[in-house]
């Protein structure tokens, strides 16, 4: 049996094992979107991947995802998976905004071994928030789970292109879903001069009256001394 035949057979065996256990639930988010009901400025999301490089998002537009380690393949369920080595991903989102500040999100759903908790946006690192975790036992000596996590970069200046990088901690992580999103930050309030309260006007009038009274009194005293 040749090496390629052995690898093909191993792929089929592992695929069958995972499809009946850790990879049973696919294409469904178990957690609520981290941006809640906020209006999204830019958005791209995948439930099924058409290849290890996919620029056709299932929802939204202007996004791409690419597995860069070169050992992965797309499963029958539309996941990106590698049993040979840890996977690394680069994903991009084209921005429609030329100014302003934004909260930028990277959200992933995985099956099998776990994703690294650190990801980068345009080279800036952030730590993920775990949104959902369900243990799936041990496969090939490693802990596995169905897991959802997201990263948030706050108050990010508008960029023509957002580039995200994330990876798995070891082999046998299956990327099930991916979403990229931006939410505009509220504009800073415009500074205005405070409007005086009615009591302030009254105090100003009383002060002016007192100044006038004192002026008249000094004038009268000068005449009396003449």
LINCOR-V926857 format. One record per backbone hydrogen bond with DSSP energy under -1.0 kcal/mol. NH is the residue of the N-H (numbers start at 1). CO is the residue of the C=O. E is the energy in kcal/mol with one decimal. If there is no record, write none. Layout:
BEGIN
nh=NH co=CO e=E
nh=NH co=CO e=E
END
This chain:
BEGIN
nh=6 co=2 e=-2.3
nh=7 co=3 e=-2.5
nh=8 co=4 e=-2.2
nh=9 co=5 e=-2.4
nh=10 co=6 e=-2.6
nh=11 co=7 e=-2.5
nh=12 co=8 e=-2.0
nh=13 co=9 e=-2.3
nh=14 co=10 e=-2.8
nh=15 co=11 e=-2.6
nh=16 co=12 e=-2.2
nh=17 co=13 e=-2.3
nh=18 co=14 e=-2.8
nh=19 co=15 e=-2.2
nh=20 co=16 e=-1.0
nh=21 co=18 e=-1.1
nh=23 co=18 e=-2.9
nh=24 co=21 e=-1.4
nh=36 co=33 e=-1.8
nh=38 co=35 e=-1.9
nh=41 co=182 e=-2.6
nh=44 co=180 e=-2.1
nh=45 co=59 e=-2.3
nh=46 co=178 e=-3.0
nh=49 co=78 e=-2.7
nh=54 co=65 e=-2.8
nh=58 co=45 e=-1.5
nh=59 co=45 e=-2.0
nh=61 co=43 e=-1.7
nh=64 co=92 e=-1.9
nh=65 co=54 e=-1.7
nh=66 co=90 e=-1.9
nh=67 co=52 e=-2.6
nh=68 co=88 e=-2.9
nh=73 co=81 e=-2.4
nh=75 co=79 e=-2.6
nh=78 co=75 e=-2.0
nh=80 co=175 e=-1.7
nh=81 co=73 e=-2.7
nh=89 co=166 e=-3.2
nh=90 co=66 e=-2.5
nh=91 co=164 e=-2.4
nh=92 co=64 e=-1.9
nh=93 co=162 e=-2.2
nh=94 co=62 e=-3.0
nh=95 co=160 e=-2.0
nh=102 co=156 e=-2.5
nh=103 co=183 e=-2.9
nh=104 co=153 e=-2.7
nh=105 co=181 e=-3.2
nh=106 co=151 e=-1.9
nh=107 co=179 e=-2.7
nh=108 co=149 e=-2.6
nh=109 co=177 e=-2.2
nh=110 co=147 e=-3.0
nh=111 co=174 e=-2.1
nh=113 co=172 e=-2.3
nh=116 co=167 e=-2.8
nh=119 co=126 e=-2.0
nh=120 co=165 e=-2.1
nh=121 co=124 e=-2.5
nh=122 co=163 e=-3.1
nh=124 co=121 e=-2.3
nh=126 co=119 e=-2.3
nh=128 co=117 e=-2.5
nh=129 co=150 e=-3.0
nh=131 co=148 e=-2.5
nh=132 co=148 e=-1.9
nh=134 co=146 e=-2.1
nh=136 co=144 e=-2.8
nh=139 co=142 e=-2.4
nh=142 co=139 e=-1.7
nh=144 co=137 e=-2.5
nh=145 co=112 e=-2.7
nh=146 co=134 e=-2.5
nh=147 co=110 e=-2.6
nh=148 co=132 e=-2.6
nh=149 co=108 e=-1.9
nh=150 co=129 e=-2.0
nh=151 co=106 e=-2.8
nh=153 co=104 e=-2.4
nh=156 co=102 e=-3.6
nh=158 co=100 e=-2.3
nh=162 co=93 e=-2.6
nh=164 co=91 e=-3.6
nh=165 co=120 e=-1.9
nh=166 co=89 e=-1.9
nh=168 co=87 e=-2.6
nh=169 co=114 e=-2.5
nh=172 co=82 e=-3.3
nh=174 co=111 e=-3.3
nh=175 co=80 e=-2.8
nh=176 co=109 e=-2.5
nh=177 co=109 e=-1.9
nh=178 co=46 e=-1.8
nh=179 co=107 e=-2.5
nh=180 co=44 e=-2.9
nh=181 co=105 e=-1.9
nh=182 co=42 e=-2.0
nh=183 co=103 e=-2.4
nh=185 co=101 e=-3.2
nh=201 co=197 e=-1.4
nh=202 co=198 e=-1.8
nh=203 co=199 e=-2.3
nh=204 co=200 e=-2.3
nh=205 co=201 e=-2.3
nh=206 co=202 e=-2.3
nh=207 co=203 e=-2.2
nh=208 co=204 e=-2.2
nh=209 co=205 e=-2.3
nh=210 co=206 e=-2.1
nh=211 co=207 e=-2.0
nh=212 co=208 e=-2.2
nh=213 co=209 e=-2.3
nh=214 co=210 e=-2.3
nh=215 co=211 e=-1.9
nh=216 co=212 e=-2.1
nh=217 co=213 e=-2.1
nh=218 co=214 e=-2.0
nh=219 co=215 e=-1.8
nh=220 co=216 e=-2.0
nh=221 co=217 e=-1.9
nh=222 co=218 e=-1.5
nh=223 co=219 e=-1.4
nh=224 co=220 e=-1.8
nh=225 co=221 e=-1.4
END
